[in-house]
Amino acid sequence: MRYVEFFCGAGGTTCGLTQAGWDCVAAADYDASALRTYAANFPGHPTHRLDLSHPLDDALVDAWRGIDAVVAS
């Protein structure tokens, strides 16, 4: 399962999902310090600082086409 995670925080949900065999395509959060912690915990995962009260950038929408799930933790 390929997924994008919103509100990723430090990566607790990603820890469980990757152990279950899921593949994180990208992780997003608004909190910059949470994203720094996430990036330290999962250095191979792309991270994005997003304010989800605004529309997603078209480039992200295109890059995330074909994922299997959107996870919000």
HTML snippet that shows the backbone in 3Dmol.js (N, CA, C, O; Angstrom):
<script src="https://3Dmol.org/build/3Dmol-min.js"></script>
<div id="view" style="width:600px;height:400px;position:relative"></div>
<script>
const pdb = `
ATOM      1  N   MET A   1       0.839  -1.186   0.000  1.00  0.00           N
ATOM      2  CA  MET A   1       0.000   0.000   0.000  1.00  0.00           C
ATOM      3  C   MET A   1       0.882   1.247   0.000  1.00  0.00           C
ATOM      4  O   MET A   1       1.741   1.404   0.867  1.00  0.00           O
ATOM      5  N   ARG A   2       0.673   2.111  -0.949  1.00  0.00           N
ATOM      6  CA  ARG A   2       1.373   3.394  -0.999  1.00  0.00           C
ATOM      7  C   ARG A   2       0.441   4.464  -0.438  1.00  0.00           C
ATOM      8  O   ARG A   2      -0.737   4.526  -0.791  1.00  0.00           O
ATOM      9  N   TYR A   3       0.989   5.309   0.449  1.00  0.00           N
ATOM     10  CA  TYR A   3       0.123   6.295   1.100  1.00  0.00           C
ATOM     11  C   TYR A   3       0.838   7.623   1.312  1.00  0.00           C
ATOM     12  O   TYR A   3       2.066   7.706   1.302  1.00  0.00           O
ATOM     13  N   VAL A   4       0.023   8.658   1.505  1.00  0.00           N
ATOM     14  CA  VAL A   4       0.467   9.985   1.939  1.00  0.00           C
ATOM     15  C   VAL A   4      -0.136  10.197   3.317  1.00  0.00           C
ATOM     16  O   VAL A   4      -1.304   9.888   3.549  1.00  0.00           O
ATOM     17  N   GLU A   5       0.673  10.731   4.234  1.00  0.00           N
ATOM     18  CA  GLU A   5       0.185  10.970   5.597  1.00  0.00           C
ATOM     19  C   GLU A   5       0.099  12.460   5.891  1.00  0.00           C
ATOM     20  O   GLU A   5       1.079  13.191   5.749  1.00  0.00           O
ATOM     21  N   PHE A   6      -1.080  12.897   6.299  1.00  0.00           N
ATOM     22  CA  PHE A   6      -1.275  14.270   6.759  1.00  0.00           C
ATOM     23  C   PHE A   6      -1.234  14.287   8.284  1.00  0.00           C
ATOM     24  O   PHE A   6      -1.580  13.300   8.932  1.00  0.00           O
ATOM     25  N   PHE A   7      -0.813  15.402   8.845  1.00  0.00           N
ATOM     26  CA  PHE A   7      -0.687  15.570  10.302  1.00  0.00           C
ATOM     27  C   PHE A   7       0.274  14.516  10.864  1.00  0.00           C
ATOM     28  O   PHE A   7      -0.022  13.871  11.870  1.00  0.00           O
ATOM     29  N   CYS A   8       1.413  14.349  10.213  1.00  0.00           N
ATOM     30  CA  CYS A   8       2.333  13.240  10.513  1.00  0.00           C
ATOM     31  C   CYS A   8       3.018  13.347  11.862  1.00  0.00           C
ATOM     32  O   CYS A   8       3.440  12.330  12.412  1.00  0.00           O
ATOM     33  N   GLY A   9       3.140  14.547  12.412  1.00  0.00           N
ATOM     34  CA  GLY A   9       3.831  14.688  13.698  1.00  0.00           C
ATOM     35  C   GLY A   9       5.224  14.105  13.628  1.00  0.00           C
ATOM     36  O   GLY A   9       5.936  14.304  12.644  1.00  0.00           O
ATOM     37  N   ALA A  10       5.618  13.387  14.667  1.00  0.00           N
ATOM     38  CA  ALA A  10       6.964  12.802  14.721  1.00  0.00           C
ATOM     39  C   ALA A  10       7.054  11.476  13.973  1.00  0.00           C
ATOM     40  O   ALA A  10       8.152  10.960  13.767  1.00  0.00           O
ATOM     41  N   GLY A  11       5.900  10.912  13.559  1.00  0.00           N
ATOM     42  CA  GLY A  11       5.937   9.707  12.747  1.00  0.00           C
ATOM     43  C   GLY A  11       5.474   8.431  13.404  1.00  0.00           C
ATOM     44  O   GLY A  11       5.819   7.347  12.934  1.00  0.00           O
ATOM     45  N   GLY A  12       4.710   8.515  14.465  1.00  0.00           N
ATOM     46  CA  GLY A  12       4.235   7.308  15.143  1.00  0.00           C
ATOM     47  C   GLY A  12       3.392   6.417  14.247  1.00  0.00           C
ATOM     48  O   GLY A  12       3.563   5.198  14.239  1.00  0.00           O
ATOM     49  N   THR A  13       2.488   7.020  13.495  1.00  0.00           N
ATOM     50  CA  THR A  13       1.659   6.229  12.586  1.00  0.00           C
ATOM     51  C   THR A  13       2.508   5.620  11.484  1.00  0.00           C
ATOM     52  O   THR A  13       2.318   4.461  11.116  1.00  0.00           O
ATOM     53  N   THR A  14       3.436   6.391  10.961  1.00  0.00           N
ATOM     54  CA  THR A  14       4.326   5.873   9.925  1.00  0.00           C
ATOM     55  C   THR A  14       5.145   4.696  10.436  1.00  0.00           C
ATOM     56  O   THR A  14       5.376   3.734   9.703  1.00  0.00           O
ATOM     57  N   CYS A  15       5.578   4.764  11.665  1.00  0.00           N
ATOM     58  CA  CYS A  15       6.333   3.657  12.251  1.00  0.00           C
ATOM     59  C   CYS A  15       5.519   2.363  12.157  1.00  0.00           C
ATOM     60  O   CYS A  15       6.035   1.336  11.715  1.00  0.00           O
ATOM     61  N   GLY A  16       4.276   2.411  12.564  1.00  0.00           N
ATOM     62  CA  GLY A  16       3.430   1.225  12.520  1.00  0.00           C
ATOM     63  C   GLY A  16       3.114   0.782  11.108  1.00  0.00           C
ATOM     64  O   GLY A  16       3.155  -0.411  10.805  1.00  0.00           O
ATOM     65  N   LEU A  17       2.799   1.734  10.239  1.00  0.00           N
ATOM     66  CA  LEU A  17       2.433   1.366   8.867  1.00  0.00           C
ATOM     67  C   LEU A  17       3.616   0.796   8.095  1.00  0.00           C
ATOM     68  O   LEU A  17       3.450  -0.155   7.332  1.00  0.00           O
ATOM     69  N   THR A  18       4.796   1.354   8.276  1.00  0.00           N
ATOM     70  CA  THR A  18       5.961   0.813   7.571  1.00  0.00           C
ATOM     71  C   THR A  18       6.311  -0.577   8.099  1.00  0.00           C
ATOM     72  O   THR A  18       6.757  -1.434   7.336  1.00  0.00           O
ATOM     73  N   GLN A  19       6.114  -0.802   9.387  1.00  0.00           N
ATOM     74  CA  GLN A  19       6.331  -2.146   9.928  1.00  0.00           C
ATOM     75  C   GLN A  19       5.323  -3.142   9.354  1.00  0.00           C
ATOM     76  O   GLN A  19       5.609  -4.335   9.255  1.00  0.00           O
ATOM     77  N   ALA A  20       4.159  -2.654   8.982  1.00  0.00           N
ATOM     78  CA  ALA A  20       3.128  -3.499   8.376  1.00  0.00           C
ATOM     79  C   ALA A  20       3.333  -3.671   6.876  1.00  0.00           C
ATOM     80  O   ALA A  20       2.560  -4.367   6.216  1.00  0.00           O
ATOM     81  N   GLY A  21       4.376  -3.036   6.336  1.00  0.00           N
ATOM     82  CA  GLY A  21       4.689  -3.196   4.923  1.00  0.00           C
ATOM     83  C   GLY A  21       4.168  -2.113   4.009  1.00  0.00           C
ATOM     84  O   GLY A  21       4.303  -2.221   2.790  1.00  0.00           O
ATOM     85  N   TRP A  22       3.574  -1.066   4.566  1.00  0.00           N
ATOM     86  CA  TRP A  22       3.090   0.038   3.743  1.00  0.00           C
ATOM     87  C   TRP A  22       4.254   0.930   3.340  1.00  0.00           C
ATOM     88  O   TRP A  22       5.270   0.982   4.033  1.00  0.00           O
ATOM     89  N   ASP A  23       4.107   1.639   2.212  1.00  0.00           N
ATOM     90  CA  ASP A  23       5.152   2.498   1.670  1.00  0.00           C
ATOM     91  C   ASP A  23       4.698   3.957   1.711  1.00  0.00           C
ATOM     92  O   ASP A  23       3.752   4.340   1.023  1.00  0.00           O
ATOM     93  N   CYS A  24       5.378   4.764   2.521  1.00  0.00           N
ATOM     94  CA  CYS A  24       5.037   6.188   2.646  1.00  0.00           C
ATOM     95  C   CYS A  24       5.600   6.963   1.454  1.00  0.00           C
ATOM     96  O   CYS A  24       6.813   6.999   1.244  1.00  0.00           O
ATOM     97  N   VAL A  25       4.714   7.578   0.682  1.00  0.00           N
ATOM     98  CA  VAL A  25       5.112   8.382  -0.467  1.00  0.00           C
ATOM     99  C   VAL A  25       5.523   9.779  -0.017  1.00  0.00           C
ATOM    100  O   VAL A  25       6.451  10.365  -0.574  1.00  0.00           O
ATOM    101  N   ALA A  26       4.832  10.314   0.991  1.00  0.00           N
ATOM    102  CA  ALA A  26       5.132  11.644   1.515  1.00  0.00           C
ATOM    103  C   ALA A  26       4.413  11.836   2.841  1.00  0.00           C
ATOM    104  O   ALA A  26       3.396  11.199   3.113  1.00  0.00           O
ATOM    105  N   ALA A  27       4.961  12.724   3.655  1.00  0.00           N
ATOM    106  CA  ALA A  27       4.367  13.072   4.939  1.00  0.00           C
ATOM    107  C   ALA A  27       4.230  14.583   5.015  1.00  0.00           C
ATOM    108  O   ALA A  27       5.092  15.321   4.538  1.00  0.00           O
ATOM    109  N   ALA A  28       3.139  15.034   5.618  1.00  0.00           N
ATOM    110  CA  ALA A  28       2.878  16.467   5.692  1.00  0.00           C
ATOM    111  C   ALA A  28       2.390  16.854   7.078  1.00  0.00           C
ATOM    112  O   ALA A  28       1.680  16.108   7.753  1.00  0.00           O
ATOM    113  N   ASP A  29       2.800  18.052   7.472  1.00  0.00           N
ATOM    114  CA  ASP A  29       2.353  18.641   8.728  1.00  0.00           C
ATOM    115  C   ASP A  29       2.550  20.145   8.586  1.00  0.00           C
ATOM    116  O   ASP A  29       3.303  20.595   7.723  1.00  0.00           O
ATOM    117  N   TYR A  30       1.881  20.917   9.425  1.00  0.00           N
ATOM    118  CA  TYR A  30       2.088  22.358   9.423  1.00  0.00           C
ATOM    119  C   TYR A  30       3.197  22.759  10.390  1.00  0.00           C
ATOM    120  O   TYR A  30       3.849  23.786  10.197  1.00  0.00           O
ATOM    121  N   ASP A  31       3.411  21.963  11.416  1.00  0.00           N
ATOM    122  CA  ASP A  31       4.378  22.277  12.466  1.00  0.00           C
ATOM    123  C   ASP A  31       5.805  21.947  12.003  1.00  0.00           C
ATOM    124  O   ASP A  31       6.140  20.783  11.789  1.00  0.00           O
ATOM    125  N   ALA A  32       6.626  22.969  11.855  1.00  0.00           N
ATOM    126  CA  ALA A  32       7.989  22.782  11.342  1.00  0.00           C
ATOM    127  C   ALA A  32       8.846  21.909  12.257  1.00  0.00           C
ATOM    128  O   ALA A  32       9.646  21.111  11.768  1.00  0.00           O
ATOM    129  N   SER A  33       8.695  22.043  13.553  1.00  0.00           N
ATOM    130  CA  SER A  33       9.507  21.220  14.464  1.00  0.00           C
ATOM    131  C   SER A  33       9.083  19.750  14.391  1.00  0.00           C
ATOM    132  O   SER A  33       9.926  18.859  14.497  1.00  0.00           O
ATOM    133  N   ALA A  34       7.807  19.495  14.215  1.00  0.00           N
ATOM    134  CA  ALA A  34       7.336  18.117  14.030  1.00  0.00           C
ATOM    135  C   ALA A  34       7.927  17.522  12.759  1.00  0.00           C
ATOM    136  O   ALA A  34       8.339  16.362  12.745  1.00  0.00           O
ATOM    137  N   LEU A  35       7.969  18.316  11.694  1.00  0.00           N
ATOM    138  CA  LEU A  35       8.548  17.829  10.440  1.00  0.00           C
ATOM    139  C   LEU A  35      10.035  17.550  10.570  1.00  0.00           C
ATOM    140  O   LEU A  35      10.531  16.590   9.979  1.00  0.00           O
ATOM    141  N   ARG A  36      10.755  18.363  11.326  1.00  0.00           N
ATOM    142  CA  ARG A  36      12.187  18.088  11.546  1.00  0.00           C
ATOM    143  C   ARG A  36      12.366  16.767  12.287  1.00  0.00           C
ATOM    144  O   ARG A  36      13.256  15.982  11.957  1.00  0.00           O
ATOM    145  N   THR A  37      11.534  16.524  13.273  1.00  0.00           N
ATOM    146  CA  THR A  37      11.609  15.265  14.011  1.00  0.00           C
ATOM    147  C   THR A  37      11.247  14.099  13.104  1.00  0.00           C
ATOM    148  O   THR A  37      11.915  13.065  13.119  1.00  0.00           O
ATOM    149  N   TYR A  38      10.200  14.262  12.324  1.00  0.00           N
ATOM    150  CA  TYR A  38       9.792  13.207  11.388  1.00  0.00           C
ATOM    151  C   TYR A  38      10.938  12.895  10.428  1.00  0.00           C
ATOM    152  O   TYR A  38      11.268  11.730  10.205  1.00  0.00           O
ATOM    153  N   ALA A  39      11.539  13.934   9.864  1.00  0.00           N
ATOM    154  CA  ALA A  39      12.636  13.730   8.902  1.00  0.00           C
ATOM    155  C   ALA A  39      13.827  13.019   9.545  1.00  0.00           C
ATOM    156  O   ALA A  39      14.507  12.228   8.891  1.00  0.00           O
ATOM    157  N   ALA A  40      14.077  13.298  10.812  1.00  0.00           N
ATOM    158  CA  ALA A  40      15.159  12.596  11.511  1.00  0.00           C
ATOM    159  C   ALA A  40      14.795  11.122  11.728  1.00  0.00           C
ATOM    160  O   ALA A  40      15.665  10.253  11.667  1.00  0.00           O
ATOM    161  N   ASN A  41      13.526  10.846  11.976  1.00  0.00           N
ATOM    162  CA  ASN A  41      13.076   9.473  12.196  1.00  0.00           C
ATOM    163  C   ASN A  41      12.952   8.674  10.903  1.00  0.00           C
ATOM    164  O   ASN A  41      13.147   7.459  10.900  1.00  0.00           O
ATOM    165  N   PHE A  42      12.631   9.347   9.815  1.00  0.00           N
ATOM    166  CA  PHE A  42      12.413   8.693   8.518  1.00  0.00           C
ATOM    167  C   PHE A  42      13.112   9.482   7.420  1.00  0.00           C
ATOM    168  O   PHE A  42      12.448  10.148   6.626  1.00  0.00           O
ATOM    169  N   PRO A  43      14.436   9.420   7.360  1.00  0.00           N
ATOM    170  CA  PRO A  43      15.192  10.272   6.439  1.00  0.00           C
ATOM    171  C   PRO A  43      14.891  10.051   4.958  1.00  0.00           C
ATOM    172  O   PRO A  43      15.155  10.941   4.151  1.00  0.00           O
ATOM    173  N   GLY A  44      14.357   8.917   4.582  1.00  0.00           N
ATOM    174  CA  GLY A  44      14.076   8.670   3.168  1.00  0.00           C
ATOM    175  C   GLY A  44      12.717   9.135   2.698  1.00  0.00           C
ATOM    176  O   GLY A  44      12.404   9.033   1.511  1.00  0.00           O
ATOM    177  N   HIS A  45      11.896   9.647   3.615  1.00  0.00           N
ATOM    178  CA  HIS A  45      10.540  10.059   3.245  1.00  0.00           C
ATOM    179  C   HIS A  45      10.488  11.553   2.940  1.00  0.00           C
ATOM    180  O   HIS A  45      10.973  12.357   3.737  1.00  0.00           O
ATOM    181  N   PRO A  46       9.912  11.938   1.807  1.00  0.00           N
ATOM    182  CA  PRO A  46       9.723  13.356   1.522  1.00  0.00           C
ATOM    183  C   PRO A  46       8.731  13.972   2.518  1.00  0.00           C
ATOM    184  O   PRO A  46       7.709  13.368   2.842  1.00  0.00           O
ATOM    185  N   THR A  47       9.042  15.161   2.988  1.00  0.00           N
ATOM    186  CA  THR A  47       8.141  15.862   3.897  1.00  0.00           C
ATOM    187  C   THR A  47       7.717  17.188   3.280  1.00  0.00           C
ATOM    188  O   THR A  47       8.436  17.775   2.471  1.00  0.00           O
ATOM    189  N   HIS A  48       6.539  17.643   3.676  1.00  0.00           N
ATOM    190  CA  HIS A  48       5.990  18.900   3.155  1.00  0.00           C
ATOM    191  C   HIS A  48       5.329  19.649   4.295  1.00  0.00           C
ATOM    192  O   HIS A  48       4.557  19.081   5.067  1.00  0.00           O
ATOM    193  N   ARG A  49       5.644  20.934   4.391  1.00  0.00           N
ATOM    194  CA  ARG A  49       4.954  21.790   5.364  1.00  0.00           C
ATOM    195  C   ARG A  49       3.738  22.368   4.655  1.00  0.00           C
ATOM    196  O   ARG A  49       3.860  23.206   3.761  1.00  0.00           O
ATOM    197  N   LEU A  50       2.571  21.906   5.067  1.00  0.00           N
ATOM    198  CA  LEU A  50       1.337  22.298   4.393  1.00  0.00           C
ATOM    199  C   LEU A  50       0.331  22.868   5.374  1.00  0.00           C
ATOM    200  O   LEU A  50       0.199  22.397   6.504  1.00  0.00           O
ATOM    201  N   ASP A  51      -0.369  23.883   4.921  1.00  0.00           N
ATOM    202  CA  ASP A  51      -1.529  24.413   5.626  1.00  0.00           C
ATOM    203  C   ASP A  51      -2.745  23.891   4.865  1.00  0.00           C
ATOM    204  O   ASP A  51      -3.073  24.397   3.792  1.00  0.00           O
ATOM    205  N   LEU A  52      -3.403  22.894   5.413  1.00  0.00           N
ATOM    206  CA  LEU A  52      -4.485  22.236   4.685  1.00  0.00           C
ATOM    207  C   LEU A  52      -5.769  23.045   4.633  1.00  0.00           C
ATOM    208  O   LEU A  52      -6.781  22.563   4.123  1.00  0.00           O
ATOM    209  N   SER A  53      -5.745  24.279   5.155  1.00  0.00           N
ATOM    210  CA  SER A  53      -6.893  25.156   4.956  1.00  0.00           C
ATOM    211  C   SER A  53      -6.816  25.831   3.583  1.00  0.00           C
ATOM    212  O   SER A  53      -7.728  26.554   3.181  1.00  0.00           O
ATOM    213  N   HIS A  54      -5.707  25.581   2.870  1.00  0.00           N
ATOM    214  CA  HIS A  54      -5.515  26.100   1.513  1.00  0.00           C
ATOM    215  C   HIS A  54      -5.453  24.926   0.540  1.00  0.00           C
ATOM    216  O   HIS A  54      -5.063  23.826   0.932  1.00  0.00           O
ATOM    217  N   PRO A  55      -5.829  25.139  -0.714  1.00  0.00           N
ATOM    218  CA  PRO A  55      -5.769  24.049  -1.698  1.00  0.00           C
ATOM    219  C   PRO A  55      -4.336  23.536  -1.869  1.00  0.00           C
ATOM    220  O   PRO A  55      -3.370  24.288  -1.737  1.00  0.00           O
ATOM    221  N   LEU A  56      -4.225  22.249  -2.164  1.00  0.00           N
ATOM    222  CA  LEU A  56      -2.918  21.666  -2.431  1.00  0.00           C
ATOM    223  C   LEU A  56      -2.371  22.178  -3.754  1.00  0.00           C
ATOM    224  O   LEU A  56      -3.124  22.451  -4.688  1.00  0.00           O
ATOM    225  N   ASP A  57      -1.072  22.303  -3.821  1.00  0.00           N
ATOM    226  CA  ASP A  57      -0.383  22.685  -5.046  1.00  0.00           C
ATOM    227  C   ASP A  57      -0.624  21.609  -6.112  1.00  0.00           C
ATOM    228  O   ASP A  57      -0.609  20.416  -5.810  1.00  0.00           O
ATOM    229  N   ASP A  58      -0.844  22.035  -7.350  1.00  0.00           N
ATOM    230  CA  ASP A  58      -1.107  21.085  -8.438  1.00  0.00           C
ATOM    231  C   ASP A  58       0.023  20.078  -8.615  1.00  0.00           C
ATOM    232  O   ASP A  58      -0.232  18.925  -8.962  1.00  0.00           O
ATOM    233  N   ALA A  59       1.264  20.491  -8.383  1.00  0.00           N
ATOM    234  CA  ALA A  59       2.398  19.570  -8.532  1.00  0.00           C
ATOM    235  C   ALA A  59       2.312  18.424  -7.526  1.00  0.00           C
ATOM    236  O   ALA A  59       2.622  17.281  -7.860  1.00  0.00           O
ATOM    237  N   LEU A  60       1.885  18.731  -6.281  1.00  0.00           N
ATOM    238  CA  LEU A  60       1.720  17.670  -5.285  1.00  0.00           C
ATOM    239  C   LEU A  60       0.571  16.739  -5.668  1.00  0.00           C
ATOM    240  O   LEU A  60       0.690  15.519  -5.552  1.00  0.00           O
ATOM    241  N   VAL A  61      -0.517  17.307  -6.114  1.00  0.00           N
ATOM    242  CA  VAL A  61      -1.655  16.487  -6.524  1.00  0.00           C
ATOM    243  C   VAL A  61      -1.218  15.528  -7.631  1.00  0.00           C
ATOM    244  O   VAL A  61      -1.545  14.342  -7.588  1.00  0.00           O
ATOM    245  N   ASP A  62      -0.494  16.028  -8.603  1.00  0.00           N
ATOM    246  CA  ASP A  62      -0.018  15.176  -9.696  1.00  0.00           C
ATOM    247  C   ASP A  62       0.952  14.111  -9.193  1.00  0.00           C
ATOM    248  O   ASP A  62       0.881  12.958  -9.617  1.00  0.00           O
ATOM    249  N   ALA A  63       1.857  14.493  -8.290  1.00  0.00           N
ATOM    250  CA  ALA A  63       2.845  13.545  -7.771  1.00  0.00           C
ATOM    251  C   ALA A  63       2.196  12.439  -6.953  1.00  0.00           C
ATOM    252  O   ALA A  63       2.726  11.330  -6.880  1.00  0.00           O
ATOM    253  N   TRP A  64       1.069  12.724  -6.345  1.00  0.00           N
ATOM    254  CA  TRP A  64       0.422  11.755  -5.462  1.00  0.00           C
ATOM    255  C   TRP A  64      -0.677  10.959  -6.158  1.00  0.00           C
ATOM    256  O   TRP A  64      -1.371  10.176  -5.510  1.00  0.00           O
ATOM    257  N   ARG A  65      -0.844  11.142  -7.449  1.00  0.00           N
ATOM    258  CA  ARG A  65      -1.846  10.337  -8.183  1.00  0.00           C
ATOM    259  C   ARG A  65      -1.431   8.872  -8.111  1.00  0.00           C
ATOM    260  O   ARG A  65      -0.252   8.538  -8.225  1.00  0.00           O
ATOM    261  N   GLY A  66      -2.395   8.032  -7.924  1.00  0.00           N
ATOM    262  CA  GLY A  66      -2.129   6.605  -7.923  1.00  0.00           C
ATOM    263  C   GLY A  66      -1.781   6.026  -6.553  1.00  0.00           C
ATOM    264  O   GLY A  66      -1.507   4.831  -6.444  1.00  0.00           O
ATOM    265  N   ILE A  67      -1.787   6.859  -5.502  1.00  0.00           N
ATOM    266  CA  ILE A  67      -1.546   6.296  -4.177  1.00  0.00           C
ATOM    267  C   ILE A  67      -2.771   5.479  -3.773  1.00  0.00           C
ATOM    268  O   ILE A  67      -3.861   5.652  -4.319  1.00  0.00           O
ATOM    269  N   ASP A  68      -2.571   4.595  -2.818  1.00  0.00           N
ATOM    270  CA  ASP A  68      -3.663   3.728  -2.386  1.00  0.00           C
ATOM    271  C   ASP A  68      -4.470   4.317  -1.228  1.00  0.00           C
ATOM    272  O   ASP A  68      -5.646   3.992  -1.066  1.00  0.00           O
ATOM    273  N   ALA A  69      -3.842   5.186  -0.419  1.00  0.00           N
ATOM    274  CA  ALA A  69      -4.542   5.690   0.763  1.00  0.00           C
ATOM    275  C   ALA A  69      -3.989   7.044   1.179  1.00  0.00           C
ATOM    276  O   ALA A  69      -2.824   7.365   0.947  1.00  0.00           O
ATOM    277  N   VAL A  70      -4.859   7.822   1.796  1.00  0.00           N
ATOM    278  CA  VAL A  70      -4.463   9.044   2.497  1.00  0.00           C
ATOM    279  C   VAL A  70      -4.707   8.765   3.972  1.00  0.00           C
ATOM    280  O   VAL A  70      -5.812   8.399   4.372  1.00  0.00           O
ATOM    281  N   VAL A  71      -3.669   8.941   4.770  1.00  0.00           N
ATOM    282  CA  VAL A  71      -3.742   8.675   6.206  1.00  0.00           C
ATOM    283  C   VAL A  71      -3.665   9.998   6.938  1.00  0.00           C
ATOM    284  O   VAL A  71      -2.801  10.821   6.637  1.00  0.00           O
ATOM    285  N   ALA A  72      -4.535  10.211   7.876  1.00  0.00           N
ATOM    286  CA  ALA A  72      -4.488  11.398   8.726  1.00  0.00           C
ATOM    287  C   ALA A  72      -4.408  10.918  10.159  1.00  0.00           C
ATOM    288  O   ALA A  72      -5.332  10.284  10.668  1.00  0.00           O
ATOM    289  N   SER A  73      -3.281  11.227  10.813  1.00  0.00           N
ATOM    290  CA  SER A  73      -3.093  10.696  12.165  1.00  0.00           C
ATOM    291  C   SER A  73      -3.185  11.782  13.208  1.00  0.00           C
ATOM    292  O   SER A  73      -3.049  11.506  14.400  1.00  0.00           O
TER     293      SER A  73
END
`;
const viewer = $3Dmol.createViewer("view");
viewer.addModel(pdb, "pdb");
viewer.setStyle({}, {cartoon: {color: "spectrum"}});
viewer.zoomTo();
viewer.render();
</script>
